Structure formats: structure tokens, C-alpha cells
Amino acid sequence: MKARNGYEDVMTDTTRFRAVTRLKTRLVSRFSSRLSSGRALGPGILVCLTVAAAAQMLSDHYHAPQMLFALLLGVGFHFLAEEGPCVPGIQFCSTWLLRTGVALLGIRLTFEDLTGLGLENVLLVMAGVGLTIIFGLGASRVLGQRLQFGLLTGGAVAICGASAALAISSILPKSGTRERDTIFTVIAVTTFSTIAMIIYPIIVTYLGMDDRAAGVFLGGTIHDVAQVVGAGYSISDEVGELATIIKLFRVSMLVPVVLLLTLFFRARSRKASGLPVPVFVIGFCLLVVLNSGVTIPETLHSGVVDVSRWCLVTAIAALGVKTSFKAMFTIGYQPVVLILAETVFIAGWVLAGTWWLTP
């Protein structure tokens, strides 16, 4: 009996030893796989970060948009995206790092910011976003462009410029021109946003708008957050604060727009696999809830904002590296006309709305 119990104990110890050995082998294999993947991504990530850092230096020196410099510098390194060790890391930056940056944008928003705008301003901005996207779809058809391009440009102009272009591009069906169209859209909306930052305050002053009307107009029309801040605070602190909040509300419209587009393209392609909502949209919403319900230390908050900005700039650098000048020169003049028309449309809509709402 004792011999039998001893035999059973030996067998049990042997089984446990084999199980532990298999587990160790599996963990080592998984760790080695992750390590090799990290090493494969390293060169491309380093290239994109270097381009982003150079863009930051140029931006600080010349006081121009960092994203625009990142794009232009990235295009000059297109040969690295064609073949070689940098390809996996560049692809990682243009996809996963991009979505991470968009998700982290949620830390800028709180429910209090959005509820303090007033119902009339909320409806004006929401209608402007929806109508500009619809206008972009119609104008793209008139100008002989694909509807997906009209959706991309309309969303970028209506919501938040380069960030919206990147987010919408990430959920569009794959095509041979998607990356080229995205790069062009980012360049165009950044350029028009910079021009608007200079011209729109002059228009506001010429029309004699009060602080509230000026803040709604600037925040509801200029494409990028940085240019909204620059234009608003160039007039007064009150205009700058309201314009920034209005702009952040437009940024929050990225969530329903991306969600609706995701559901539309999933239904159209008849694919039911995976989450019905993009993970970066869920992350965006969770951060808005967290920022609304918890007092986040200022150091941590600004740190997350900086990480979000660097993720987006690095992603844009990666998209620039993946795009060739030759492809950009084949796009024609119609897309420029399209984005200009969308910019004029949303400006006209918000200007008419502020005039009608002003007592």
C-alpha cells in the first residue's frame, strides 16, 4: 500500500513537473516572440520619432504647425518605407500609434465643458459638422472625386483637421490611394487652418463681433485646435477660452462620426467579426468620463496631452514617409477646390448662425 502511494506521488510530481515545464516553454516562446517583434519595430519607430523631433524644432523656430513639418520631412524619407528594416516600425506608427494618439485626445474634454456652451451653440456646431460632411460628399461627386475622399475631407474640415483626417482614414476601407489622400488632406487642412488663424480675427474685428460671437465663430470654423487657440487669444482671453471650448466640442463629435462610419462600412462589407466600435473610440470616451469624474493632477494631465500630441505627430511623420512626391503630384487641382469649398461652407454656416443668434 505504501509502495502504491509512493508510486502515485511520483506520478503526480512528474505530471506537475511536465505542466510547469510546458508553461515555462510557452512563456519563454511568447517573450522571445514579443522581443523579436519589438526589435523589428525599433528602426522604423526611431526614424518616425526623429522626424517628429526635427519637426518640433522647426516649429519652435519658425512658429509654424509641427504636423506640417512632420509631413514634409517624412515625405523626404519615402525610400525607407519601400523595403528594409524600417518598414514594420513605420507601419506600426501609422496605425497603432495613430489610434493611441486619437484615443488620448479624450483627456482634453469634460462633460462640464460641453454642457456650459448653451443649447443653441451646441446645435449650431452639431449641424455645422453634419452639413459640412454632407456638403463634402456632394461636392466630391461634382468635382469627380471618390465619395470616400469627400468623406475624409469633409470630416477633417468639419471636426478637428488633421486629427479627424487620421481617425477617419483609419476606418475607411483599404484602397490604393487612401494613404496619399490622407496625407494630402492633412497638408491642405493644416495650411487652410493656418491661413484662417490669420484672416478670421481680421474678419471678426471688421464685422464688430462681440466676444461670445467671435469665440463661437473661431472655434466653430478653424480646423485645428492649435490654430483656434492662436486666433482666439489674439483677440482676448474671453474669446480664446470660449473658442477653445467650442473647438473641443467639435473634437468630441469625432466619436459619433467614427462610430456611425464604422457601423456603415461593417454592414456594407458584411463583416461581423471584432468589436462593433473601434477600440480607440472606446478609449476616447473612457478618458472623457475619467476627466469629468476625477480630478487629475495637472502634471499627469499635461503629460497625457503631450503624449497624445507626440503620438499624432509621429504617426503623421510615418504617413509622410509612406507617401511619395510622385503620388502627390498626380492628385490634381480638384481636391484643393474641394477642401477650400468645404472650408468656406462651414465658415458661412457658423457666421450666419452667430449673426442669427446674436440678440
C-alpha atoms as one frame of an Amber mdcrd trajectory, in Angstrom:
protein
   0.000   0.000   0.000   2.838   2.352   0.861   4.580   1.408  -2.371   1.442
   2.215  -4.313   1.082   5.594  -2.598   4.719   6.328  -3.329   4.186   5.455
  -6.987   1.162   7.781  -7.183   3.163  10.584  -5.559   5.946  10.147  -8.109
   3.459  10.225 -10.977   1.809  13.339  -9.555   5.166  15.086  -9.207   6.084
  14.064 -12.752   2.797  15.440 -14.127   3.281  18.713 -12.282   6.864  18.963
 -13.499   5.757  18.441 -17.096   2.979  21.025 -16.752   5.373  23.579 -15.265
   7.913  22.851 -17.991   5.305  23.340 -20.732   4.189  26.602 -19.118   7.783
  27.872 -18.901   8.423  26.916 -22.509   5.266  28.722 -23.614   6.132  31.869
 -21.661   9.710  31.913 -22.943   8.473  31.414 -26.502   5.948  34.219 -26.149
   8.522  36.541 -24.584  11.021  35.760 -27.354   8.354  36.443 -29.967   7.470
  39.788 -28.387  11.133  40.683 -28.053  11.836  39.890 -31.693   8.751  41.901
 -32.719   9.988  44.846 -30.661  13.377  44.638 -32.285  11.748  44.516 -35.719
   9.698  47.631 -34.958  12.583  49.575 -33.426  14.296  51.025 -36.544  11.073
  52.327 -38.099   9.817  53.817 -34.823  13.183  55.511 -34.309  13.008  57.057
 -37.794   9.490  58.424 -37.209  10.393  59.798 -33.771  13.460  61.503 -35.232
  11.345  63.142 -37.932   8.802  64.234 -35.289  11.568  65.728 -33.122  13.028
  67.606 -36.090   9.527  68.893 -36.889   9.193  70.155 -33.314  12.475  72.058
 -33.562  11.442  73.664 -36.848   8.016  74.502 -35.445   9.519  76.224 -32.410
  11.937  78.187 -34.591   9.588  79.254 -37.402   6.300  79.272 -35.417   4.547
  77.065 -37.965   2.444  73.883 -37.439   4.513  70.936 -36.247   2.336  68.457
 -38.139   3.000  70.191 -41.440   6.759  69.988 -40.902   6.452  66.319 -39.898
   4.630  65.546 -43.144   7.057  67.377 -45.400  10.128  65.946 -43.699   8.630
  62.459 -43.725   7.999  62.508 -47.461  11.729  63.074 -47.978  12.446  59.677
 -46.381   9.991  57.722 -48.529  12.715  55.292 -49.652  12.768  53.805 -46.113
   9.139  52.661 -46.461   9.677  50.742 -49.689  11.879  47.985 -48.270  14.349
  47.302 -45.476  14.291  47.038 -41.666  12.297  50.252 -41.131   9.084  49.078
 -42.837   7.420  47.285 -39.841   8.039  50.184 -37.441   6.752  52.761 -39.916
   3.584  50.697 -40.395   3.167  50.443 -36.598   3.450  54.224 -36.184   0.924
  54.919 -38.953  -1.699  52.592 -37.421  -1.427  51.698 -33.732   0.385  54.844
 -32.634  -2.120  56.937 -34.591  -5.115  55.341 -32.841  -3.442  55.713 -29.459
  -2.967  59.437 -30.065  -6.609  59.899 -31.069  -7.820  57.976 -28.010  -5.733
  60.136 -25.678  -7.402  63.276 -27.069 -10.295  62.448 -24.725  -8.261  63.719
 -21.760  -8.830  67.281 -23.006 -12.611  67.130 -22.566 -15.056  67.129 -19.658
 -18.839  66.994 -19.572 -18.822  70.347 -17.779 -17.068  71.985 -20.721 -19.690
  70.669 -23.119 -22.794  71.445 -21.026 -21.702  75.057 -20.437 -21.867  76.020
 -24.106 -25.591  76.631 -24.331 -28.080  74.585 -26.346 -28.133  76.999 -29.280
 -24.357  76.831 -29.741 -24.328  73.051 -29.388 -26.993  72.679 -32.073 -25.225
  75.175 -34.332 -21.920  73.294 -34.137 -23.520  69.849 -34.469 -25.462  70.961
 -37.535 -22.309  72.512 -38.977 -20.404  69.252 -38.597 -23.138  67.151 -40.187
 -23.885  69.557 -43.033 -20.201  70.041 -43.892 -19.702  66.286 -44.217 -22.808
  66.029 -46.412 -21.591  69.002 -48.461 -18.212  67.302 -48.870 -19.881  64.148
 -50.218 -21.933  66.133 -52.726 -19.080  68.399 -53.793 -16.745  65.433 -54.268
 -19.202  63.913 -56.722 -19.494  67.219 -58.620 -15.696  67.536 -58.832 -15.248
  63.938 -59.988 -13.703  62.645 -56.747 -14.488  59.432 -54.920 -17.108  59.618
 -52.158 -14.600  58.262 -49.628 -12.345  61.224 -50.385 -15.262  63.614 -49.871
 -15.998  61.873 -46.568 -12.370  62.167 -45.492 -12.011  65.851 -46.365 -15.472
  66.785 -45.114 -14.824  65.112 -41.764 -11.414  66.760 -41.433 -12.802  70.247
 -42.132 -15.925  69.738 -40.028 -14.398  68.217 -36.897 -10.759  68.785 -35.988
  -8.490  68.964 -39.002  -5.520  66.626 -39.100  -6.620  64.508 -36.111 -10.021
  63.835 -37.674  -8.424  63.050 -41.046  -6.188  60.461 -39.395  -9.007  58.917
 -37.364 -11.444  58.689 -40.286  -8.735  57.346 -42.583  -8.025  54.509 -40.135
 -11.562  53.121 -40.509 -12.049  53.665 -44.251 -11.866  50.568 -46.475  -8.372
  49.931 -47.789  -7.580  51.322 -51.223  -4.541  52.131 -53.289  -4.933  55.876
 -52.737  -6.033  56.018 -49.091  -2.665  56.996 -47.644  -1.992  59.524 -50.404
  -5.437  61.066 -49.884  -4.875  61.213 -46.127  -1.534  62.963 -46.484  -2.972
  65.474 -48.941  -5.942  66.155 -46.658  -3.692  66.738 -43.650  -1.471  69.129
 -45.614  -4.445  71.021 -47.056  -6.461  71.399 -43.836  -3.340  72.400 -41.883
  -2.488  75.026 -44.491  -6.034  76.416 -44.645  -6.214  76.363 -40.838  -3.050
  78.439 -40.590  -4.417  80.931 -43.127  -7.704  81.088 -41.202  -5.836  81.765
 -37.952  -4.535  84.972 -39.580  -7.579  86.045 -41.604 -10.522  85.160 -39.345
  -9.586  87.521 -36.462  -9.465  90.328 -39.042 -12.964  89.352 -40.233 -14.203
  89.248 -36.617 -12.841  92.743 -35.962 -14.190  94.126 -39.247 -17.707  92.790
 -38.537 -17.643  94.156 -34.979 -18.498  90.834 -33.313 -18.764  90.711 -29.524
 -16.624  88.262 -27.533 -19.221  85.474 -27.479 -19.974  85.607 -31.206 -16.266
  85.809 -32.018 -15.475  82.783 -29.840 -18.227  80.698 -31.424 -17.154  81.687
 -34.943 -13.448  80.981 -34.434 -13.990  77.741 -32.509 -16.652  76.530 -34.896
 -14.740  77.089 -38.133 -10.935  76.830 -37.799  -9.754  73.273 -38.409  -7.006
  72.572 -35.846  -7.004  73.155 -32.084  -3.651  74.974 -32.011  -4.779  77.494
 -34.636  -8.070  78.066 -32.782  -6.130  78.879 -29.613  -3.820  81.212 -31.521
  -6.660  83.047 -33.238  -8.878  83.330 -30.163  -6.303  84.587 -27.688  -5.003
  87.066 -30.251  -8.302  88.928 -29.714  -8.867  88.489 -25.970  -8.700  85.895
 -23.194 -12.504  85.583 -23.152 -12.658  84.895 -26.891  -9.756  82.448 -26.648
 -11.359  80.471 -23.810 -14.772  80.180 -25.487 -13.244  79.387 -28.899 -11.178
  76.580 -27.354 -14.213  75.032 -25.628 -16.261  75.228 -28.842 -13.385  73.591
 -30.696 -13.101  70.805 -28.126 -16.813  70.155 -28.556 -16.159  69.725 -32.276
 -13.383  67.292 -31.342 -15.905  65.277 -29.298 -18.048  64.937 -32.438 -15.323
  62.644 -33.748 -16.773  59.843 -31.581 -20.293  59.631 -33.084 -18.991  60.267
 -36.602 -16.379  57.490 -36.419 -18.890  55.162 -34.746 -21.517  55.695 -37.453
 -18.965  55.302 -40.248 -17.604  52.115 -38.665 -21.076  50.575 -38.442 -21.841
  51.660 -42.008 -18.697  50.137 -43.522 -19.073  46.950 -41.443 -22.643  46.495
 -42.669 -21.593  47.210 -46.224 -18.749  44.691 -46.143 -20.893  42.188 -44.206
 -18.167  41.552 -41.649 -19.368  40.802 -38.124 -16.031  39.913 -36.529 -14.406
  42.038 -33.860 -15.797  44.852 -31.754 -18.568  46.950 -33.329 -16.810  50.086
 -32.017 -13.127  50.880 -32.672 -11.003  50.444 -29.554  -9.581  53.975 -29.845
 -13.126  55.413 -29.736 -13.826  53.453 -26.547 -10.572  54.769 -25.088 -11.524
  58.333 -26.049 -14.895  58.031 -24.267 -13.379  56.453 -21.141 -10.881  59.283
 -20.819 -13.652  61.881 -21.149 -15.572  60.115 -18.358 -12.434  59.869 -16.211
 -11.530  63.521 -16.754 -15.104  64.512 -15.876 -15.399  62.450 -12.700 -11.903
  62.584 -11.214  -9.577  65.493 -10.561  -6.463  64.508 -12.488  -3.225  66.115
 -11.259  -2.101  68.871 -13.609   1.276  67.229 -14.211  -0.327  63.929 -15.228
  -2.972  65.673 -17.339  -0.437  67.737 -19.301   1.746  64.676 -19.632  -1.063
  62.698 -21.290  -1.818  65.652 -23.573   1.839  65.772 -24.608   1.925  62.014
 -25.229  -1.198  62.321 -27.390   0.376  65.131 -29.412   3.621  63.226 -29.914
   1.750  60.073 -30.938  -0.167  62.021 -33.592   2.894  63.882 -34.876   4.887
  60.640 -35.055   2.002  58.964 -36.879   1.852  61.815 -39.379   5.613  61.519
 -39.877   5.084  57.815 -40.633   2.343  58.605 -43.138   4.678  61.138 -44.740
   7.417  58.513 -45.042   4.932  56.166 -46.727   3.963  58.790 -49.332   5.962
  59.731 -52.422   6.127  63.130 -54.126   5.244  61.417 -57.388   1.947  60.197
 -55.958   1.164  63.646 -54.546   1.636  65.325 -57.927  -0.985  63.054 -59.518
  -3.815  64.256 -57.308  -4.815  67.306 -59.400  -6.415  70.633 -58.510  -9.941
  69.351 -57.776  -9.130  68.185 -54.220  -7.786  71.652 -53.375 -11.014  73.187
 -54.645 -12.999  70.631 -52.649 -11.327  71.407 -49.310 -11.499  75.153 -49.986
 -15.226  74.864 -50.731 -15.795  72.878 -47.519 -13.849  75.471 -45.537 -15.918
  78.316 -46.985 -19.136  76.362 -46.381 -18.588  75.774 -42.656 -17.379  79.354
 -42.206 -20.517  80.678 -43.893 -22.769  78.388 -41.845 -21.294  79.359 -38.462
 -21.116  83.043 -39.397 -24.794  83.052 -40.363 -25.655  81.148 -37.194 -23.803
  83.540 -34.879 -25.435  86.518 -36.603 -28.901  84.954 -36.154 -28.258  84.008
 -32.502 -26.804  87.387 -31.530 -29.503  89.453 -29.734
